[in-house]
Amino acid sequence: MDIKFTTLQMRTDKFGWAGIQYSNKEKQAILYTEDSGLTWDIVNPLNTIILSIYPIDSKSCWLYGLTKVNHKLIPTIFYTNDRGNKWNELILPIKEE
């Protein structure tokens, strides 16, 4: 399976973040490295369609995506400060007309 890097930001010479899109375009992933890109770990928040990734430093990253809630896709912001081990979720308020 082919992948395409959508984002790649190395925050130091060893630590970095990447966003990838799989060739079928139905799945994305957030990756994290701590060995200059020799190996990568998938650190996605679960059940999320990833739209944008904003790495801050070697441990912290913001992510914008869509989360499924009651069969609806809800805009959501995620934040991690532990290299993607745990993601904090902020569901954005949307006013329906």
C-alpha positions as CSV (number, residue, x, y, z in Angstrom):
1,M,0.0,0.0,0.0
2,D,1.3,3.4,-1.0
3,I,1.3,6.3,1.4
4,K,1.6,10.1,0.9
5,F,3.1,12.4,3.5
6,T,0.7,15.3,4.0
7,T,2.7,16.9,6.8
8,L,6.3,16.4,8.0
9,Q,7.7,18.6,10.8
10,M,10.9,17.7,12.6
11,R,11.0,19.7,15.9
12,T,14.6,18.7,16.8
13,D,17.2,16.6,15.0
14,K,15.6,13.5,16.5
15,F,11.9,14.2,17.3
16,G,9.3,14.8,14.7
17,W,5.7,14.5,13.6
18,A,4.1,13.4,10.3
19,G,0.7,13.2,8.8
20,I,0.1,10.5,6.1
21,Q,-2.7,9.6,3.7
22,Y,-3.0,6.0,2.6
23,S,-3.4,5.4,-1.1
24,N,-7.1,4.5,-0.8
25,K,-7.6,8.0,0.7
26,E,-10.0,6.5,3.3
27,K,-7.5,6.4,6.1
28,Q,-5.0,8.9,7.6
29,A,-2.5,8.6,10.4
30,I,-0.4,10.7,12.7
31,L,3.1,9.4,13.1
32,Y,5.8,10.2,15.7
33,T,9.5,9.6,15.6
34,E,12.2,10.0,18.2
35,D,15.1,8.6,16.2
36,S,15.4,11.0,13.3
37,G,12.8,9.2,11.2
38,L,14.4,5.7,11.3
39,T,11.2,4.3,12.9
40,W,7.7,5.8,13.3
41,D,4.9,5.1,15.7
42,I,1.2,5.6,14.8
43,V,-0.3,7.9,17.5
44,N,-3.8,8.7,16.2
45,P,-6.7,9.7,18.3
46,L,-9.3,6.9,17.8
47,N,-12.3,7.3,15.5
48,T,-11.1,10.5,14.0
49,I,-10.9,11.8,10.4
50,I,-7.7,13.9,10.5
51,L,-7.9,17.2,8.6
52,S,-4.9,19.2,9.9
53,I,-1.9,18.6,12.2
54,Y,0.1,21.4,14.0
55,P,3.1,20.0,15.9
56,I,4.4,22.4,18.5
57,D,7.5,20.7,19.9
58,S,8.9,17.3,20.5
59,K,6.1,16.3,22.9
60,S,3.1,18.6,21.9
61,C,0.9,18.6,18.9
62,W,-2.6,20.1,18.0
63,L,-4.8,18.2,15.6
64,Y,-8.0,19.3,13.8
65,G,-10.4,16.6,12.7
66,L,-13.9,15.2,12.7
67,T,-15.3,12.8,15.3
68,K,-18.4,10.7,14.9
69,V,-21.0,11.5,17.6
70,N,-24.5,10.1,17.4
71,H,-24.0,9.3,13.7
72,K,-22.9,12.8,12.9
73,L,-19.4,14.1,12.1
74,I,-18.5,16.8,14.6
75,P,-15.5,19.2,14.2
76,T,-13.0,18.5,17.0
77,I,-9.7,19.8,18.2
78,F,-7.2,17.4,19.8
79,Y,-4.1,18.2,21.9
80,T,-1.3,16.0,23.2
81,N,1.6,16.9,25.4
82,D,3.0,13.4,25.8
83,R,4.0,12.5,22.3
84,G,0.6,11.2,21.3
85,N,0.1,8.7,24.1
86,K,-3.0,10.5,25.2
87,W,-5.1,13.0,23.3
88,N,-7.4,15.6,24.9
89,E,-10.5,16.3,22.9
90,L,-12.4,19.6,22.5
91,I,-15.6,19.3,20.5
92,L,-16.4,22.5,18.8
93,P,-19.8,24.1,19.4
94,I,-21.8,24.3,16.1
95,K,-25.1,26.2,15.9
96,E,-27.6,24.6,13.7
97,E,-29.9,26.9,11.8
